[in-house]
Amino acid sequence: HACEAGMDMGIVNAAHCIEDKYENIDKELLKYVEDVLLNRRADSTERMLEFAATLDPKSKPCALRRQGEAAGPAAAKSAANNWRDLELEKRIEHALIKGIDEHIVKDIEEARTCGKYEKPLRIIEGPLMDGMNVIGDLFGAGKMFLPQVIKSARVMKRGVGHLIPFMEKEKEEAARAAGKDPAEMEAENAGVIVIATVKGDVHDIGKNIVSVVLGCNNFKVIDLGVMCECKTIIDAVIEHKADILGLSGLITPSLDEMVTVAKEMQKAGLKQPILIGGATTSRMHTAVKLEPQYTNGQVVYVLDASRAVPVCQSFVTPALREDFISDTRETYAELREEFYAGLEDRKYLTMDDTRKQKYTIDWKDAANAPVKPKQLGTRVFDNFPLEDVIGAIDWNPFFQVWQLRGRYPNRGYPKIFNDETVGSEAKKLFDEAMEMLEGWKKNKSIRLRGIVGIYPASAVNDDDIELYMPEDDEARSEAKCLLYGLRQQAEKEDGEQYFALGDFIAPKETGIKDYVGMFVTSAGFGLEEITTKYKNADDDYSYILAEALADRLAEAFAEVVHVIVRKEMWGYAPDENLSYDDLLKVKYQGIRPAPGYPSQPDHTEKRTMWDLMNVEDETGVQLTESLAMLPAASVSGLYFAAPKAQYFAVGKIDQAQVVEYAQRKKMDIKEAEKWLRTMLNYEP
């Protein structure tokens, strides 16, 4: 109507125009709608509302049905396939936007043979990239979400995959005609990015997502995988003539490895921008620790996949590059000033003073009396039932991986399903995740393995914990090993106490027998076979979904095993009866802090756990040189049962504590500083 009346431009939702094609809208509904839009009747609004009340709210404009009326299979199929009547280019665009790969090979072959496109490359540069550009715009505007983009990438890959043999043949013919080697003739792209998870780190979900999103935007991505040596990374940058380098890491030692890569890039005289991403990375760390080491080029922190594209485009677009680098350097200089000013302002107590104000528990109070575990030593869990773990999954981090975040009051699972922006996509993702989990249950594809150890323990040296073998529980004559602790030092308000993990264990001098537990759980066995199958099928969406689910299962497994420990193995809470929701809200007694995290930021404490429980032999879970766990979908930590045990963050510590800590651990001071670098209030 508007076009006929003279309108020559309008803003529309392209996906809706395709899905609800005007000619296919139910004729009765259309009459009521046009009465309202064209103001044809005084009672048009009332009539529209009355008519709407008779309809099934979930029915579509092109497949209308009354309340209580089941949708006919034929009608549903017809409505779902209306887009197949569109012209070729629009069909390809629709398939990309909707992530439908069922017909893409057929449509691409039609494009190749219809005579409209002189070369297969023109199909990629034309309808395929046009569709991906629409997706990029929708994703950037927050109108399309990461799961949809990953599905679109799957369609794109399958379309391109069909064209590759024809392009290879064409390239060989052109090379022969020009007297060149076909391998030297590169396809056009927006830029080349080498991307890698640094040495010692095995986590790559975020990196994989960024790779897919950049690929959707016509970047050539060279993914080096995980645990990449510095030399391997730099050699790849040179070999592939990369425009950009991307570094990823999850554990804190990876931060140091990123600094090493930046220094070596500087020494090699390279100038490519470096993108930094991963759970432990931050804009402040990038500004303070990384940028000063790489003055040849620019280092940039990238929060998530949605930010990666505009950052990369800024680097490869001459008109944007200089201003972007200038703005970034100015911002990072301000962040460094802020950081160092904060260090000067913050005051730290001496170790003597913090220990005088340490957190204390009245061990004479019967309420704080330690409970002797029913089972000391280790217990191995092998092929733990998947169905006993699924209910304990915390879905909130899962949705965060996919960058789906509801707005108040619909933050978090399951309220996110009610969010008007991301709700429907979150529900769709959840349903597909549950379908994958059901498949794993049925096929026993994923094997859950874990181990728990509970040992006699006593607090010593103010901050440390001595562990004894189970048979030495009564005499406690010889310590098997020590768990070393770090204590808070940053000045607090008057009267506040300073924590270390040793505060939650009865001191040796009291003669009170106390205990410490530890655990490792993994949902990574069998995962590589699953993801390899998806990768070979160019199914990025499914392999990323599988990795994200395995991570959640490992955490859920840890939650379930902790219940078994509290109620059975240790038995200090035999009558506990908490819902999964209460478990995730930590309403139980005790804590399970982990080495490498705020309460004990030193990853090297894992070695003690692995040696004491013989973890690798018993479960197959290994430690890398940076002390990441392999398989990556693994979790480890300690158990403290004291009713007054609580989580805390050690925060920054001074050189005096580091020196003393290294002496207690019989560790070289430089080695200690390496592992604790992010915690230091000084430059080593």
Secondary structure as the mmCIF struct_conf table of DSSP 4:
data_model
#
loop_
_struct_conf.conf_type_id
_struct_conf.id
_struct_conf.beg_label_comp_id
_struct_conf.beg_label_asym_id
_struct_conf.beg_label_seq_id
_struct_conf.end_label_comp_id
_struct_conf.end_label_asym_id
_struct_conf.end_label_seq_id
TURN_TY1_P TURN_TY1_P1 ALA A 2 GLY A 6
HELX_RH_AL_P HELX_RH_AL_P1 ALA A 14 GLU A 19
TURN_TY1_P TURN_TY1_P2 ASP A 20 ASP A 20
HELX_RH_3T_P HELX_RH_3T_P1 TYR A 22 ASN A 24
BEND BEND1 ILE A 25 ILE A 25
HELX_RH_AL_P HELX_RH_AL_P2 LYS A 27 LEU A 37
TURN_TY1_P TURN_TY1_P3 LEU A 38 ASN A 39
TURN_TY1_P TURN_TY1_P4 ALA A 42 ASP A 43
HELX_RH_AL_P HELX_RH_AL_P3 SER A 44 ALA A 52
TURN_TY1_P TURN_TY1_P5 ALA A 53 THR A 54
STRN STRN1 LEU A 55 LEU A 55
TURN_TY1_P TURN_TY1_P6 PRO A 57 LYS A 58
STRN STRN2 LYS A 60 LYS A 60
TURN_TY1_P TURN_TY1_P7 PRO A 61 CYS A 62
STRN STRN3 ALA A 63 ALA A 63
STRN STRN4 ARG A 66 ARG A 66
TURN_TY1_P TURN_TY1_P8 GLN A 67 GLY A 68
HELX_LH_PP_P HELX_LH_PP_P1 GLU A 69 GLY A 72
HELX_RH_AL_P HELX_RH_AL_P4 PRO A 73 ALA A 80
TURN_TY1_P TURN_TY1_P9 ASN A 81 ASN A 81
HELX_RH_3T_P HELX_RH_3T_P2 ASN A 82 ASP A 85
BEND BEND2 LEU A 86 LEU A 86
HELX_RH_AL_P HELX_RH_AL_P5 LEU A 88 LYS A 98
TURN_TY1_P TURN_TY1_P10 GLY A 99 GLY A 99
BEND BEND3 GLU A 102 HIS A 103
HELX_RH_AL_P HELX_RH_AL_P6 ILE A 104 THR A 113
BEND BEND4 CYS A 114 LYS A 116
BEND BEND5 GLU A 118 LYS A 119
HELX_RH_AL_P HELX_RH_AL_P7 PRO A 120 ILE A 123
HELX_RH_PI_P HELX_RH_PI_P1 ILE A 124 LEU A 128
HELX_RH_AL_P HELX_RH_AL_P8 MET A 129 GLY A 140
TURN_TY1_P TURN_TY1_P11 ALA A 141 GLY A 142
BEND BEND6 LYS A 143 MET A 144
HELX_RH_AL_P HELX_RH_AL_P9 LEU A 146 ALA A 178
TURN_TY1_P TURN_TY1_P12 GLY A 179 GLY A 179
HELX_RH_3T_P HELX_RH_3T_P3 PRO A 182 GLU A 184
HELX_LH_PP_P HELX_LH_PP_P2 GLU A 186 GLU A 188
BEND BEND7 ALA A 190 ALA A 190
STRN STRN5 GLY A 191 THR A 197
STRN STRN6 VAL A 198 VAL A 198
TURN_TY1_P TURN_TY1_P13 LYS A 199 GLY A 200
HELX_RH_AL_P HELX_RH_AL_P10 ILE A 205 CYS A 216
TURN_TY1_P TURN_TY1_P14 ASN A 217 ASN A 218
STRN STRN7 PHE A 219 ASP A 223
BEND BEND8 VAL A 226 MET A 227
STRN STRN8 CYS A 228 CYS A 228
HELX_RH_AL_P HELX_RH_AL_P11 CYS A 230 GLU A 239
TURN_TY1_P TURN_TY1_P15 HIS A 240 LYS A 241
BEND BEND9 ASP A 243 ASP A 243
STRN STRN9 ILE A 244 SER A 248
BEND BEND10 ILE A 251 ILE A 251
TURN_TY1_P TURN_TY1_P16 THR A 252 THR A 252
HELX_RH_AL_P HELX_RH_AL_P12 PRO A 253 LYS A 267
TURN_TY1_P TURN_TY1_P17 ALA A 268 GLY A 269
STRN STRN10 ILE A 274 GLY A 277
BEND BEND11 GLY A 278 GLY A 278
TURN_TY1_P TURN_TY1_P18 ALA A 279 THR A 280
HELX_RH_AL_P HELX_RH_AL_P13 ARG A 283 HIS A 285
HELX_RH_PI_P HELX_RH_PI_P2 THR A 286 LEU A 290
HELX_RH_3T_P HELX_RH_3T_P4 GLU A 291 GLN A 293
BEND BEND12 ASN A 296 GLY A 297
STRN STRN11 VAL A 299 TYR A 301
BEND BEND13 ASP A 304 ASP A 304
HELX_RH_AL_P HELX_RH_AL_P14 ALA A 305 VAL A 316
HELX_RH_AL_P HELX_RH_AL_P15 PRO A 318 ASP A 345
STRN STRN12 TYR A 348 TYR A 348
HELX_RH_AL_P HELX_RH_AL_P16 MET A 351 LYS A 356
TURN_TY1_P TURN_TY1_P19 GLN A 357 GLN A 357
STRN STRN13 LYS A 358 LYS A 358
TURN_TY1_P TURN_TY1_P20 TRP A 363 LYS A 364
BEND BEND14 ASP A 365 ASP A 365
HELX_RH_3T_P HELX_RH_3T_P5 ALA A 366 ASN A 368
HELX_LH_PP_P HELX_LH_PP_P3 ALA A 369 PRO A 373
BEND BEND15 LYS A 374 GLN A 375
STRN STRN14 GLY A 377 ASP A 382
BEND BEND16 ASN A 383 ASN A 383
HELX_RH_3T_P HELX_RH_3T_P6 LEU A 386 ASP A 388
TURN_TY1_P TURN_TY1_P21 VAL A 389 VAL A 389
HELX_RH_3T_P HELX_RH_3T_P7 ILE A 390 ALA A 392
HELX_RH_AL_P HELX_RH_AL_P17 TRP A 395 VAL A 401
TURN_TY1_P TURN_TY1_P22 TRP A 402 GLN A 403
HELX_LH_PP_P HELX_LH_PP_P4 GLY A 406 ARG A 407
TURN_TY1_P TURN_TY1_P23 TYR A 408 PRO A 409
BEND BEND17 ASN A 410 ASN A 410
BEND BEND18 GLY A 412 GLY A 412
TURN_TY1_P TURN_TY1_P24 TYR A 413 PRO A 414
HELX_RH_3T_P HELX_RH_3T_P8 LYS A 415 ASN A 418
TURN_TY1_P TURN_TY1_P25 GLU A 420 VAL A 422
HELX_RH_AL_P HELX_RH_AL_P18 GLY A 423 ASN A 443
TURN_TY1_P TURN_TY1_P26 LYS A 444 LYS A 444
BEND BEND19 ILE A 446 ILE A 446
STRN STRN15 ARG A 447 VAL A 460
TURN_TY1_P TURN_TY1_P27 ASN A 461 ASP A 463
STRN STRN16 ASP A 464 LEU A 467
HELX_RH_3T_P HELX_RH_3T_P9 PRO A 470 ASP A 472
TURN_TY1_P TURN_TY1_P28 ASP A 473 ALA A 475
BEND BEND20 GLU A 478 GLU A 478
STRN STRN17 CYS A 481 LEU A 483
STRN STRN18 ALA A 490 ALA A 490
BEND BEND21 GLU A 493 GLU A 493
TURN_TY1_P TURN_TY1_P29 ASP A 494 GLY A 495
STRN STRN19 TYR A 498 TYR A 498
HELX_RH_3T_P HELX_RH_3T_P10 LEU A 501 PHE A 504
BEND BEND22 ILE A 505 ILE A 505
STRN STRN20 PRO A 507 PRO A 507
HELX_RH_3T_P HELX_RH_3T_P11 LYS A 508 THR A 510
TURN_TY1_P TURN_TY1_P30 GLY A 511 GLY A 511
STRN STRN21 ASP A 514 PHE A 525
TURN_TY1_P TURN_TY1_P31 GLY A 526 GLY A 526
HELX_RH_AL_P HELX_RH_AL_P19 LEU A 527 ASN A 536
TURN_TY1_P TURN_TY1_P32 ALA A 537 ASP A 538
HELX_RH_AL_P HELX_RH_AL_P20 ASP A 540 ILE A 564
HELX_RH_PI_P HELX_RH_PI_P3 VAL A 565 MET A 569
BEND BEND23 TRP A 570 TRP A 570
BEND BEND24 TYR A 572 ALA A 573
TURN_TY1_P TURN_TY1_P33 PRO A 574 ASP A 575
HELX_RH_AL_P HELX_RH_AL_P21 TYR A 580 LEU A 584
TURN_TY1_P TURN_TY1_P34 LYS A 585 VAL A 586
BEND BEND25 TYR A 588 GLY A 590
STRN STRN22 ILE A 591 ILE A 591
TURN_TY1_P TURN_TY1_P35 PRO A 595 GLY A 596
STRN STRN23 TYR A 597 TYR A 597
TURN_TY1_P TURN_TY1_P36 PRO A 598 SER A 599
STRN STRN24 GLN A 600 GLN A 600
TURN_TY1_P TURN_TY1_P37 HIS A 603 THR A 604
HELX_RH_AL_P HELX_RH_AL_P22 GLU A 605 MET A 613
TURN_TY1_P TURN_TY1_P38 ASN A 614 ASN A 614
HELX_RH_AL_P HELX_RH_AL_P23 VAL A 615 THR A 619
STRN STRN25 GLN A 622 LEU A 623
TURN_TY1_P TURN_TY1_P39 GLU A 625 SER A 626
STRN STRN26 MET A 629 LEU A 630
BEND BEND26 PRO A 631 ALA A 633
STRN STRN27 SER A 634 TYR A 639
STRN STRN28 PHE A 640 PHE A 640
TURN_TY1_P TURN_TY1_P40 PRO A 643 LYS A 644
STRN STRN29 ILE A 653 ILE A 653
HELX_RH_AL_P HELX_RH_AL_P24 GLN A 655 LYS A 665
TURN_TY1_P TURN_TY1_P41 LYS A 666 LYS A 666
HELX_RH_AL_P HELX_RH_AL_P25 ILE A 669 TRP A 675
TURN_TY1_P TURN_TY1_P42 LEU A 676 LEU A 676
HELX_RH_3T_P HELX_RH_3T_P12 ARG A 677 MET A 679
STRN STRN30 LEU A 680 LEU A 680
BEND BEND27 ASN A 681 TYR A 682
#
